[in-house]
Amino acid sequence: ACQAMDSFESISFYVLSFVKNLPGVKDLEYHEFPAAEQSDFQQWQAKNASFVLPADLVAFLEFTNGLRVQWSAQCLQTEVVVGTFSINSLRNITRLPVDSLGSPPREQRHHVADARTLPVPCAAYLIDQHPKVGQVALVYSLSSTTHGRGSGGLSAAASVATAAPVLDGVWFCDTDGHWHWLA
């Protein structure tokens, strides 16, 4: 686990060392899992049809199929978990019911300089969840594209409009149901 932790440190800009060296942090637990196999990706894709995972997430899951990190601090003679983050294994990247996504669009601010509007989602896939904080999901919406020959042959009526799911980013939904853009 130490070698795996060192590998994760090198690709994560040393976030674990940063957390471990914060004042008051007493214990940092790091758990990763064996890499996802090509057959795991094929099974996920077969179940989730036209939804495509982002390339950086696929690369991460090829490195470790999920991750959990938590840290503790001393509080009144008791060690208390004060922080945690995780990324679900491929098997646990599951589709959320669209009706659980609130009533978009609504403006969500993650800091003053950047405001995003949650798109009208067609799907969201859970990548992390904490009952007391909220959930993090990949949010997809439909992007309309027109297929046909345009002015070169087929009439406008012969063009076919289709909607393909497009990843709109990583969003955090707090326990009040408000969505906040992360990346």
C-alpha positions as CSV (number, residue, x, y, z in Angstrom):
1,A,0.0,0.0,0.0
2,C,2.9,2.3,0.7
3,Q,4.2,2.1,-2.9
4,A,0.7,2.6,-4.3
5,M,0.2,5.6,-2.0
6,D,3.5,7.0,-3.3
7,S,2.3,6.5,-6.9
8,F,-1.0,8.2,-6.1
9,E,0.9,11.1,-4.4
10,S,2.9,11.7,-7.6
11,I,-0.2,11.9,-9.8
12,S,-2.3,13.9,-7.4
13,F,0.1,16.9,-6.8
14,Y,0.9,15.4,-3.3
15,V,-2.6,16.0,-1.9
16,L,-2.1,13.3,0.7
17,S,1.1,14.9,2.1
18,F,-0.7,18.3,2.2
19,V,-3.6,16.8,4.2
20,K,-1.3,14.8,6.5
21,N,0.7,18.0,7.3
22,L,-2.3,20.1,8.2
23,P,-2.3,21.3,11.8
24,G,-4.2,18.9,14.0
25,V,-4.4,15.9,11.6
26,K,-3.5,12.8,13.6
27,D,-4.2,9.9,11.2
28,L,-4.6,9.6,7.5
29,E,-6.0,6.4,6.0
30,Y,-5.6,5.6,2.4
31,H,-7.4,2.7,0.6
32,E,-7.1,1.9,-3.0
33,F,-8.2,-1.2,-5.0
34,P,-6.9,-3.3,-7.8
35,A,-7.0,-1.7,-11.2
36,A,-10.2,-2.2,-13.3
37,E,-9.8,-4.7,-16.1
38,Q,-10.8,-4.1,-19.7
39,S,-13.7,-6.6,-19.2
40,D,-15.0,-4.3,-16.4
41,F,-15.1,-1.4,-18.7
42,Q,-16.9,-3.5,-21.4
43,Q,-19.5,-4.6,-18.9
44,W,-20.1,-1.0,-17.7
45,Q,-20.4,0.3,-21.2
46,A,-22.8,-2.5,-22.2
47,K,-25.1,-1.5,-19.2
48,N,-24.8,2.2,-19.9
49,A,-25.1,2.3,-23.7
50,S,-24.3,5.7,-25.1
51,F,-22.8,7.3,-21.9
52,V,-19.0,7.6,-22.1
53,L,-16.8,8.0,-19.1
54,P,-14.2,10.8,-19.3
55,A,-10.8,9.7,-20.4
56,D,-9.1,10.9,-17.2
57,L,-11.5,8.9,-15.0
58,V,-10.9,5.8,-17.2
59,A,-7.1,6.3,-16.8
60,F,-7.6,6.6,-13.0
61,L,-9.7,3.5,-12.8
62,E,-7.0,1.6,-14.8
63,F,-4.6,2.7,-12.1
64,T,-6.9,1.9,-9.1
65,N,-10.5,0.8,-9.3
66,G,-11.7,3.2,-6.6
67,L,-10.2,5.1,-3.7
68,R,-11.0,6.1,-0.2
69,V,-9.1,8.6,2.0
70,Q,-10.0,9.8,5.4
71,W,-8.3,11.7,8.1
72,S,-8.8,12.3,11.8
73,A,-8.0,15.0,14.4
74,Q,-7.9,15.0,18.2
75,C,-10.9,16.6,19.8
76,L,-11.5,16.5,23.5
77,Q,-9.3,13.4,24.0
78,T,-11.0,11.6,21.2
79,E,-9.9,11.0,17.7
80,V,-12.6,12.2,15.3
81,V,-12.9,11.7,11.5
82,V,-12.8,15.3,10.1
83,G,-12.4,14.7,6.4
84,T,-12.9,12.1,3.7
85,F,-13.0,11.8,0.0
86,S,-13.5,8.8,-2.3
87,I,-14.0,7.8,-5.9
88,N,-16.3,4.9,-6.5
89,S,-15.1,1.7,-8.2
90,L,-16.3,1.3,-11.7
91,R,-19.0,-1.2,-10.5
92,N,-20.3,1.5,-8.1
93,I,-20.4,4.3,-10.7
94,T,-24.2,4.0,-10.9
95,R,-26.9,6.0,-12.6
96,L,-28.9,8.3,-10.4
97,P,-32.7,8.7,-11.1
98,V,-33.1,11.9,-13.1
99,D,-36.0,13.0,-10.8
100,S,-33.4,13.0,-7.9
101,L,-31.5,15.8,-9.7
102,G,-33.8,18.6,-8.6
103,S,-35.4,21.0,-11.0
104,P,-32.8,22.5,-13.3
105,P,-31.9,24.8,-14.6
106,R,-30.9,26.9,-11.6
107,E,-27.9,29.1,-11.2
108,Q,-25.3,27.6,-8.9
109,R,-22.2,29.5,-7.8
110,H,-19.0,27.8,-6.7
111,H,-17.1,31.0,-6.4
112,V,-17.7,34.7,-7.3
113,A,-15.7,34.6,-10.6
114,D,-17.4,31.6,-12.1
115,A,-21.1,30.8,-12.2
116,R,-22.6,27.8,-14.0
117,T,-26.1,26.7,-14.6
118,L,-26.9,23.1,-14.1
119,P,-28.0,21.8,-17.5
120,V,-31.2,19.9,-18.0
121,P,-29.8,16.5,-17.3
122,C,-30.6,13.3,-19.1
123,A,-28.5,11.3,-16.7
124,A,-26.1,11.5,-13.8
125,Y,-23.6,8.9,-12.6
126,L,-22.6,8.8,-8.9
127,I,-18.8,8.9,-8.3
128,D,-18.9,9.8,-4.5
129,Q,-21.5,10.0,-1.8
130,H,-21.6,11.0,1.9
131,P,-25.0,11.0,3.6
132,K,-24.1,14.0,5.8
133,V,-22.6,16.1,3.0
134,G,-24.0,15.2,-0.4
135,Q,-23.0,13.4,-3.6
136,V,-20.7,14.0,-6.5
137,A,-21.8,13.0,-10.0
138,L,-20.9,13.1,-13.6
139,V,-23.9,15.0,-15.2
140,Y,-24.8,14.4,-18.8
141,S,-27.3,16.4,-21.0
142,L,-28.6,15.8,-24.5
143,S,-26.9,17.7,-27.4
144,S,-28.9,17.8,-30.6
145,T,-27.0,17.1,-33.8
146,T,-28.5,16.9,-37.3
147,H,-27.4,14.1,-39.7
148,G,-28.1,14.3,-43.4
149,R,-26.6,15.7,-46.5
150,G,-27.7,19.3,-46.0
151,S,-27.8,21.4,-49.2
152,G,-25.9,18.8,-51.2
153,G,-28.7,16.2,-51.8
154,L,-31.3,15.4,-49.2
155,S,-34.0,18.0,-48.5
156,A,-34.2,19.5,-45.0
157,A,-37.1,17.1,-44.3
158,A,-34.8,14.2,-45.0
159,S,-32.3,15.3,-42.4
160,V,-32.5,13.4,-39.1
161,A,-32.1,15.1,-35.8
162,T,-30.7,13.0,-32.9
163,A,-29.7,13.8,-29.4
164,A,-26.5,12.3,-28.0
165,P,-25.5,12.5,-24.3
166,V,-22.7,14.9,-23.6
167,L,-20.8,15.2,-20.3
168,D,-21.5,18.6,-18.8
169,G,-19.0,18.1,-16.0
170,V,-18.6,17.0,-12.4
171,W,-21.2,18.4,-10.1
172,F,-21.8,18.3,-6.3
173,C,-25.3,18.1,-4.9
174,D,-25.5,19.2,-1.3
175,T,-28.0,17.6,1.1
176,D,-30.5,20.4,0.4
177,G,-30.6,19.4,-3.3
178,H,-28.6,22.4,-4.6
179,W,-26.1,21.5,-7.4
180,H,-22.7,23.1,-7.6
181,W,-20.3,22.8,-10.5
182,L,-16.9,21.3,-9.6
183,A,-15.1,20.6,-12.9
